[in-house]
């Protein structure tokens, strides 16, 4: 049998810009009414046993802030309690916001209630 000759092939790549065909604009179809909903009987899901969780008790540190000046000690809780007591006796309005400023030079605490500052102070 005669042998076939080997054929050499050459690959040529030609790059051409690809453009998408332009389609004419279509008119919007009239809105369709939604199909009526079908109700199906729901089967209750199988209950899984509750996963056991271990709850670690977090200890909350008790915070105490004490101001020391001129040989005196007073906690901020005491100062706030005195301010609230003074506010309760001065007006019947409920306290929404309370800001307390401690001035150790004057041994006093100035306070602002509900955003109104009128030079109110208590002696420490």
MARPAFI-130482 format. One record per residue (C-alpha): residue number from 0; chain; x, y, z. Coordinates in nm, 3 decimals, always signed. Each point is the difference from the previous one (the first is absolute). Example, Ala and Ser with C-alpha at 12.3 -4.5 7.8 and 13.67 -1.06 7.14 Angstrom:
! residues 2
    i  ch        u        v        w
    0   A   +1.230   -0.450   +0.780
    1   A   +0.137   +0.344   -0.066
END
This chain:
! residues 124
    i  ch        u        v        w
    0   A   +0.000   +0.000   +0.000
    1   A   +0.123   +0.339   -0.078
    2   A   +0.061   +0.238   +0.282
    3   A   -0.186   +0.326   +0.034
    4   A   +0.202   +0.314   +0.005
    5   A   -0.003   +0.208   +0.315
    6   A   -0.193   +0.321   -0.048
    7   A   +0.121   +0.311   +0.170
    8   A   -0.275   +0.237   +0.118
    9   A   +0.033   +0.360   +0.103
   10   A   -0.238   +0.172   +0.244
   11   A   -0.073   +0.366   -0.055
   12   A   -0.191   +0.200   +0.265
   13   A   -0.178   +0.306   -0.121
   14   A   -0.143   +0.234   +0.262
   15   A   -0.299   +0.203   -0.099
   16   A   -0.203   +0.223   +0.225
   17   A   -0.317   -0.171   +0.107
   18   A   -0.313   +0.206   -0.010
   19   A   -0.335   -0.105   +0.132
   20   A   -0.284   +0.022   -0.243
   21   A   -0.228   +0.295   +0.070
   22   A   -0.356   -0.105   +0.063
   23   A   -0.286   +0.239   -0.057
   24   A   -0.173   +0.123   +0.316
   25   A   -0.295   -0.208   +0.108
   26   A   -0.313   +0.148   +0.144
   27   A   -0.072   -0.092   +0.361
   28   A   -0.251   -0.279   +0.032
   29   A   -0.313   +0.080   +0.198
   30   A   +0.029   -0.089   +0.368
   31   A   -0.127   -0.344   +0.083
   32   A   -0.214   -0.068   +0.300
   33   A   +0.175   -0.210   +0.263
   34   A   -0.118   -0.358   +0.015
   35   A   -0.216   -0.098   +0.294
   36   A   +0.201   -0.141   +0.285
   37   A   -0.045   -0.362   +0.078
   38   A   -0.007   -0.101   +0.358
   39   A   +0.160   -0.323   +0.097
   40   A   -0.025   -0.181   +0.326
   41   A   +0.319   +0.046   +0.195
   42   A   +0.139   -0.296   +0.180
   43   A   +0.148   +0.069   +0.342
   44   A   +0.377   -0.011   -0.001
   45   A   +0.163   -0.270   +0.202
   46   A   +0.116   +0.137   +0.332
   47   A   +0.368   -0.026   +0.070
   48   A   +0.116   -0.053   +0.354
   49   A   +0.120   +0.321   +0.159
   50   A   +0.375   +0.038   -0.012
   51   A   +0.162   +0.019   +0.339
   52   A   +0.176   +0.320   +0.070
   53   A   +0.223   +0.075   +0.287
   54   A   -0.037   +0.346   +0.136
   55   A   +0.304   +0.144   +0.161
   56   A   -0.084   +0.247   +0.270
   57   A   +0.175   +0.324   -0.070
   58   A   +0.097   +0.193   +0.304
   59   A   -0.071   +0.369   -0.016
   60   A   +0.251   +0.213   +0.179
   61   A   -0.143   +0.255   +0.239
   62   A   +0.120   +0.344   -0.095
   63   A   +0.062   +0.273   +0.253
   64   A   +0.141   +0.342   -0.079
   65   A   +0.119   +0.209   +0.293
   66   A   +0.117   +0.361   -0.025
   67   A   +0.260   +0.109   +0.255
   68   A   +0.076   +0.367   +0.062
   69   A   +0.082   +0.226   +0.294
   70   A   +0.003   -0.292   +0.240
   71   A   -0.352   -0.112   -0.106
   72   A   -0.120   -0.313   -0.175
   73   A   -0.333   -0.018   -0.186
   74   A   -0.122   -0.255   -0.251
   75   A   -0.159   +0.101   -0.326
   76   A   -0.311   -0.201   +0.095
   77   A   -0.045   +0.223   +0.306
   78   A   +0.042   +0.315   -0.212
   79   A   -0.260   -0.117   -0.255
   80   A   -0.241   -0.095   +0.282
   81   A   +0.036   +0.350   +0.154
   82   A   -0.061   +0.163   -0.339
   83   A   -0.312   -0.209   -0.063
   84   A   -0.128   +0.079   +0.349
   85   A   +0.053   +0.373   -0.060
   86   A   -0.170   -0.018   -0.341
   87   A   -0.300   -0.182   +0.144
   88   A   -0.050   +0.270   +0.262
   89   A   +0.045   +0.288   -0.251
   90   A   -0.230   -0.110   -0.283
   91   A   -0.258   -0.259   -0.092
   92   A   +0.140   -0.063   -0.351
   93   A   +0.135   -0.348   -0.067
   94   A   +0.375   -0.031   -0.047
   95   A   +0.075   -0.115   -0.354
   96   A   +0.367   +0.095   -0.013
   97   A   +0.238   +0.087   +0.279
   98   A   +0.353   +0.136   -0.032
   99   A   +0.216   +0.052   +0.310
  100   A   +0.325   +0.200   +0.003
  101   A   +0.220   -0.028   +0.312
  102   A   +0.211   +0.303   +0.090
  103   A   +0.243   -0.100   +0.273
  104   A   +0.140   +0.353   +0.038
  105   A   -0.341   +0.129   +0.108
  106   A   -0.102   -0.324   +0.175
  107   A   -0.319   -0.001   -0.208
  108   A   -0.177   -0.195   -0.271
  109   A   -0.181   +0.188   -0.276
  110   A   -0.281   -0.176   -0.182
  111   A   -0.210   +0.035   -0.316
  112   A   -0.346   -0.156   -0.009
  113   A   -0.171   -0.071   -0.334
  114   A   +0.244   +0.230   -0.181
  115   A   -0.084   +0.305   +0.214
  116   A   +0.297   +0.150   +0.183
  117   A   -0.091   +0.279   +0.240
  118   A   +0.305   +0.009   +0.228
  119   A   -0.135   -0.281   +0.215
  120   A   +0.248   -0.145   +0.245
  121   A   +0.028   -0.202   +0.317
  122   A   +0.270   +0.026   +0.263
  123   A   +0.203   -0.311   +0.062
END
